[in-house]
Amino acid sequence: MAGENSDFLVDSRWLSEHRTQRAVVLVDTRSAADFRAGHLAGARHFDPFPFHYSDTSEHGMHEVRAQLEWIFSALGITGDETLVFYENDSGMRATRVAWLAEYMGHRRARILDGGLKLAGAELTTVVEPVTPSAFAPAPRQEIAASNEYLVERLGRSDVRVFDVRTDEEYFGERVRARRAGALPGAVHLDWVNNLAASGAFKHPADLRAAFERLGLRPEAEIVAYCQGGYRSANAYYALRLAGFNQVRNYLGSWGEWGNREDLPIEHPRRK
């Protein structure tokens, strides 16, 4: 991969050339069972699924940062290494943790594009010991959005809200919170459309064309959301890959918004 909009992706060739370097740290983001069954040699493990953050108030985000500081320190992450997150494909797990690392200030968070499906590497069941570190966070607020941030910007032409849940969730046919619906004015495209059949991200031009058909433009700020900030983390990287440089992930997503009676919603209907 090359260019400023794809430097967060690495491929199997890059992996084979760099994985033995001490400055490269692999992080397996699959389930614990999958990790134990076989992982890339030397990989550390962090499954993000048990860690849901549905409070984007100032207090809630303080708690998020404190928890992530502890997790990254336990993983031996210092901030000086190149982190490569992977799963079976370019899915929501690896992108979610890569985004969390970016949010916490890590400057070299990477994603193995296509994951293990395209890595072509042998797996091992040997779990190597990790020396804990003292990770020092430097939060990047410019890539995150809170509910307050969104409330203040709903309806603005220079900020677009991007719903990447399934059609059933967007149209309120599958309810995963107290309320069904969507954020007012949100455009919608299921996040799975970001990936090719191989499991890697689609070509940047194809992604850009799909996003522009929705009315998204690079000069506007895009705030992506889903149910819990996982699928929208994938959209965050897909948008960047397509040349959208003003992108935020709404970490609380519908898990927060849909459970708050005081936040506005709309009810999209199928045509």
N, C-alpha and C positions, 0 to 999 in steps of 0.2 A: 504494500500500500504506500501511496505517496501523496503529498499535498497537505496543506494545513487542515483540511476538513476530513482527513482520514488517518491522521497520525495516531489516533486512539485505537486503531485496528492493527493486529499483526496476523500473519498467515502461517501456514505450516512450514514454509521455507524459512521465515524469520525465526520460528520456534526452533527448528533444527540447528540453526546457526548460532543462536544466542542462549538457549536454555541452560547450558552448563556454566554460564557466567555467574559469578557470585552476586553481581548487581541485579540479577533477574530473579524475581520471586514469583512462583506460580501459585495461584489460589484456586482450588477446586470449589465451585459454588453449588455442586449438586447435593443430593441428600446424603446423610451419613452412611446409609446402606450402600448407595452407589459408590461413594468414596472408598469404603472398606472393600468393596468387591474388586476395585481396580482403578488406579489413578495414575497420572503422569508422575514419574519419579521425582521425588523432592517436593511435591506439591503440598501446600498447607490447605486446611479445610475450613470453609466458612459457608454454611447454608444460611441464606438470609431469611428464609421463610418463617422461622419462629419469631422474627423481630419485626413487628408491625408498629408503625408510628402514625397514629391517627389524631394527633393533637399538634397543630402547627402554630399554637400560641407561642409567645416568647418563652414561657415556662416549659412548654412541651418540647420546643426545639433545643432548649438548654439540656433537657434530659436526653434527647437524641444524641447530642454531641458528647455528653458524658459517657453514655453507653458505648458509642462507637470508639471513643478514645480508649476505653478499657479493652474492647474487642481487638482493635488494631494493635495495641500494645501486647496483648496475649498472643497474637499471631507473629510477633517479632517484627512488625513493620515500623520502620524508622522515618520514612519519607524520602530517603536518599536512593532507594532502589527503584527499579522498573517493575511495576506490578502487572502481571498478566492473569486476568480472570478468565475462567473457562467453565463450560458445561458441555452438554452434548451437541449443541448448536449455538447460534448467536441469539440465545433466548433471553428471557426476562430475568433470570437469576444472575448471570454474569454481568449484564448491563446494569442491573440494580446495584450490585456491590461496587462496580466501577464508578457509577454515579455517586454513591455514598463516599467513596474514597476521594473523588474530585471535590465534592462538597466540603469534606474535611480538610481540604487544602493539599492533597497529594497531587503532584504535578506530572507524574508519569504513570498514570493508570491506563492500562491497555486491555483490550478484549481479543481473545483468540477467535477470529472470524470463522464461523462454521463449526467451532468447538471440536470435540473429539471425533465427530463424523469425518472431518476433513484433515485432522492432525496427522493421521498415518503413523502414530507413535505407539510403541508397546506400553502396556500398563503394568503397574506393580501393586502389590498389596502391602509393601513395606512402608510404614509410617515413620518418617524421620523426626527426631526430636527438634523442638523449636525453642530458641532462647528468647524469652520475653524482652521487649524493648520499652522505651518511654516515648510513645508517639505523641508529638506535639501538634495539636490541631491548629489550623489557620482557616477557619470557615470562609467559604466563597458564597456569600449571600446572593450574588448575582445569577446563580444558576438554580436557585430554589425559589418557590413561591409558597406563601402562607395563605390561609383563607382571607385574612385581612387585606393582603396584597391584591388578591383577586377581586374582592368586593369593591375596592377603590378603583378598579380598572375595567370592570364589566361595561361593555358598550363602547369602549374607546376603539377608534379605527386603527390605532397604532399597536394594539395588543389583541391577539387572537387566542381564543381558548380552543384546545384541540383534545377531543374525547377519543381515546383509543381503545375503549372497551368493545365487547362484542355488540352486534346489532341488537340482540335480545336485551342486554343491559341498557343500552342507549335509549331504546324505545320503551323501557319500563316493563318489558315482558318477563324479565328475570330480575327479581328484587333482591339486592344484597345489602340493603340498609333499611333504616326506618322508613325512608321515602324512596319512591322510584322517580326517575327522571334524569335530567341532565343540567349542567350549568347553563345559564342563559347565554344564548348566542354561540354556543360551541359548535364547531364543525366536527364531523365524525368520520373515522376510518379505523377499522379493526387493526390492531397492531400487527397481526400475523401477515398483513400485506407488506410489511417491511422486509420479509425474508424470501429468498429464492427457494426453489425446491431442494437445493443442496443443503439448506440450513444456514447459509451465509447471508449477509445483507445483500439486497439487490444492488444493481449498479446505481451510482449516484444520479445519473441522468434519469433513470426510471423512477427513482424515489422523488426526485424534484418534480417530474411531470405529474406524478400522482398527487403530490401535495399542492401543486399549483392549480390542479383541477378542483381542489376543495376551496380555492380562494386564498390560500396561504401565500404570503409574499416575503422574501428575505429581508425587506426593509422593516417589516413589522416584528414585534416581539411575539414569540409563540410560547404559550404555557400549556404543557401537556398534562393530562390526568387520566387515571383509570380507576381502579378500586382501592389500591393501596400503594401506588407509586412504583410498581414493578414494571408493568407493561409500558407505562409512560416514561420510564427510564430508557427502555428500548427505543421508544419514539424520540427521546432526546438525542440519542446518538444517530438515529436514522435521519433526523432533521439536520443535524450537523454535517453528516456525510453528504447530504443533498445541497449544502451550501447555505443553510440557515444558521446564522451565527448568534442570534439573540434568542436563546432558548432557555426555558426554565422548566423544572419538574415540580409539579404540585405534589409534595410528598404525602399529604393527608388524603388527597383524592376523594373519591366518593365515599370511602369509609368514614371520612370526617364530614364532608359536605352533606351527604345524604342523611346523616344522623343528627344534623343540627336543624331545629325548627326555625331558627332565625335567619337562615341563609336562603336567598332566592333560588328557585328552580324553575325549569320549564318542562313541558311534557311533549317531546317530539312524537309525531305520528307517522307511520309508514304511508307512503303515497300509493 
